Each structure stands twice: as structure tokens, then as C-alpha cells.
Amino acid sequence: MITCAAIISFLFAAVSVQEPTPSDVLEKIRTHYSLMNDASASFTQTVKMRYKKTGRQASGTVKIKKGNKYRLETDQQTIVTDGQTVWMYNPASHQVLKDRYKQNRQPFSPDKFLLGLPKEFSATHVDKDSQYYVLTLQPAKTGTPSSSIALLKIWVNPETWVFEKIEITDANNTATMIVLANIEFNKGILDKAFQFEILPEMKVVDLTAIQ
């Protein structure tokens, strides 16, 4: 005779089997993003220092294309790269820094978004809230650019396997929260979006000339 306790135990076991592991969620994300050639989104970024109650906030737009190309624009700064050259423009000073693109300069730069999270991170934990899988990741190796990040958390929509929020905590316990909206993929973004136009009023500091 099957008891109520046995039925309940079976149901709980079935539910637990269906819950994905951290590695399962990470693999789903990377599989989904492997199909993407370009992406665009609007975002809000909040940076909170360890001993401060409030954080600095900025908002803007980002366009990304495979080949290490991205264009990130806020009121405070514009960063553009075509995968070979990077331009960093400060509208307040009208200054443009021109440099060679270095792939490993930042542990989590916009061009790595299309990789579905850098490969040097491993998933350690996953929770489920009312809307998202909340995946926790840590750098798998020390001595790499990614090891400057102590903890990475992403909020993944389980219906699309697109992450809509990212929280990056560095070794100094400074937390950067990025909330994405209006996310679009494979819209055929042209390469000219990843070129920066130098206007007459801009002052250019060419760092490539001194390297």
C-alpha cells in the first residue's frame, strides 16, 4: 500500500530533479549567446563603494558586435572600439583618448557580453526568485584579469536565457549593478557604428603614438 508520505516524498524528489544546477544554467546561457552576432540595450549602472550608503549612477546605451566591437554611451563618457582601436571621449573636456584595443584590459567589458559570460568564470550557486534564476559565479583562476572580481551575480530570465541584471563585486567590495532593458539581438548592426568621428572641437590624445 502506497502511503501519503511516500507520495509526498516522490513529488518532492521529482521537483528537485527538475531544478537546474549552476552548471546547467551557465551552459544554457552560453548556448543561447553563441547564436548571437550583435546586440543592443539600454542600461542603468549603479556603483556602490564599500563604506557608502548611496552609489553613483549612470545610464546609457550599448551596442555590441562579435569581433570585439562595442559602443557604450552615457552622459559622462563614450567608449567605442572596432576591435583594433579604442576611443574614449569625455564630453565635459572634449578630450578623446585614442588607444589600441587590448582584449584582456578589463575582466568584464561589453564585448564579453556576447560570449555569454567569460569562460574564466565558473558557476558556484543558483537560486530562483519569482522572475529569475540568480546565478553566482567566481573566477576559476588566480592571476588573470578576471581574478580582480571577487563575485559575479547575474539574473537570468528562464524563458529566454538572457541575463537582465548583472552585479560585479571586486576585491575591495565595490559593487557595480547593471540593469539592462530593451535588449535586442541580431539586428544587423553595421560596422560604422563602431567607428568614432573626430570633430574639430575635440582634443585628441593619441596613445598609440607613444607605445
C-alpha positions, 0 to 999 in steps of 0.5 A: 500500500502506497502511503501519503508520505511516500507520495509526498516524498516522490513529488518532492524528489521529482521537483528537485530533479527538475531544478537546474544546477549552476552548471546547467544554467551557465551552459544554457546561457552560453548556448543561447549567446553563441547564436548571437552576432550583435546586440543592443540595450539600454542600461542603468549602472549603479556603483556602490563603494564599500563604506557608502550608503548611496552609489553613483549612477549612470545610464546609457546605451550599448551596442555590441558586435562579435569581433570585439566591437562595442559602443557604450554611451552615457552622459559622462563618457563614450567608449567605442572600439572596432576591435583594433582601436579604442576611443574614449571621449569625455564630453565635459573636456572634449578630450578623446583618448585614442588607444589600441584595443587590448582584449584582456584590459578589463575582466568584464567589458561589453564585448564579453557580453556576447560570449555569454559570460567569460569562460574564466568564470565558473558557476558556484550557486543558483537560486530562483526568485519569482522572475529569475534564476540568480546565478553566482559565479567566481573566477576559476583562476588566480592571476588573470584579469578576471581574478580582480572580481571577487563575485559575479551575480547575474539574473537570468530570465528562464524563458529566454536565457538572457541575463537582465541584471548583472552585479560585479563585486571586486576585491575591495567590495565595490559593487557595480549593478547593471540593469539592462532593458530593451535588449535586442539581438541580431539586428544587423548592426553595421560596422560604422557604428563602431567607428568614432568621428573626430570633430574639430572641437575635440582634443585628441590624445593619441596613445598609440603614438607613444607605445 
